[in-house]
Amino acid sequence: MLTEKYSENFLELYDKANNKGEIINKIIETEKITGVELLDWDDAHIIIFLKSCESVSPVALNKKMVVLRKFANFICKKEKLPIRTYSMDDGSFLQLIDKKQLMSVTLSYEQYTHIKNQLDVTDGGETVNVRDKVIFELAWASLTNDDIRFLKVTDIEFIKSENDWDIAILNLKDRIVRIDDPEVVADIKKCIKETYSIRTAKDGRIKKTFYKDSEYLVKPINVGRTSDKTYLNEPNLALQGVFKSGNIVCSGIDIEGLSLADIRRSRLIYLLSPENTDFFDIKTVSGIYNLKTQASLSWLRNIAEELYPKVK
């Protein structure tokens, strides 16, 4: 198959720390299941491929299609064949969302609180690993992985509310986020001062790992470039490492598969729920998440109505 012939070359050129390899494997698997090569696919074959990806949003499905088209074009150019076109509209994407998978990584407000409380770790009476909890809280507050990773301490301003409690103002690159929750504000302050994290090694020993001196709120772990702990510098992977430790549990949620994008989307769905309609309309939610179009929220509102049924 041409896909197997060119997959390694394609990934060497285009897969820069992304998951294109997984998508290419899915394409090859679909070819084997259907007996039809990628360049001969029609809509039915694309649907089989997209369903196998178990994607939880139209955006995720569209990204799979972008890789598929790029890979097909790459093969066509190498083989000097006419460029193929593959088209799927937004309506089709909505039908192909893996609803079961989506629900397994969508937190209700109660589940968010339940996990957050488990991330409140103490050691000898001292609160530790606040960084992990703050990553989780900021994702719920609408921040992306890059927002969290590049948030500097100087980007954070603390002001007093009318009731004299502290509010955190986060000056992000593309928007301003206001944090009113006193617990989250307190955690941000603790995170600024935190200098190390405590982890349990495979042999059961407790290890203290110091952070690097940094201008960022979420400080990098002070390990060498080649260390197997370097991944802890990435907020999403750092939090997933905590989830995979087995110490965090939440009924109905695939904890090990939970990403920052899932946590972020979960609150968006919560804001669109019937119980919040008096406070957050589509326009307001779009502003909070800095979305260029409000149309992308309609399908999430349907999910919100299902997850948070209106009380009669």
Stockholm file with secondary structure:
# STOCKHOLM 1.0

chainA/1-312         MLTEKYSENFLELYDKANNKGEIINKIIETEKITGVELLDWDDAHIIIFLKSCESVSPVALNKKMVVLRKFANFICKKEKLPIRTYSMDDGSFLQLIDKKQLMSVTLSYEQYTHIKNQLDVTDGGETVNVRDKVIFELAWASLTNDDIRFLKVTDIEFIKSENDWDIAILNLKDRIVRIDDPEVVADIKKCIKETYSIRTAKDGRIKKTFYKDSEYLVKPINVGRTSDKTYLNEPNLALQGVFKSGNIVCSGIDIEGLSLADIRRSRLIYLLSPENTDFFDIKTVSGIYNLKTQASLSWLRNIAEELYPKVK
#=GR chainA/1-312 SS CHHHHHHHHHHHHHCSSSSHHHHHHHHHHHHHHHTCCGGGCCHHHHHHHHHHTTCSSHHHHHHHHHHHHHHHHHHHHHHTCCCCCCCCCHHHHHHHSCHHHHHHTCCCHHHHHHHHHHTCEEETTEEECHHHHHHHHHHHTTCCHHHHHTCBGGGEEEEECTTSCEEEEEECSSCEEEECCHHHHHHHHHHHHCCEEEEECTTSCEEEEEBCCCSBSSCCBCCCTTSTTGGGGSHHHHHHHHHTTTCCCCTTSCGGGCCHHHHHHHHHHHHTSGGGTTTCCHHHHHHHTTCSCSGGGHHHHHHHHHHSCCCC
#=GC SS_cons         CHHHHHHHHHHHHHCSSSSHHHHHHHHHHHHHHHTCCGGGCCHHHHHHHHHHTTCSSHHHHHHHHHHHHHHHHHHHHHHTCCCCCCCCCHHHHHHHSCHHHHHHTCCCHHHHHHHHHHTCEEETTEEECHHHHHHHHHHHTTCCHHHHHTCBGGGEEEEECTTSCEEEEEECSSCEEEECCHHHHHHHHHHHHCCEEEEECTTSCEEEEEBCCCSBSSCCBCCCTTSTTGGGGSHHHHHHHHHTTTCCCCTTSCGGGCCHHHHHHHHHHHHTSGGGTTTCCHHHHHHHTTCSCSGGGHHHHHHHHHHSCCCC
//
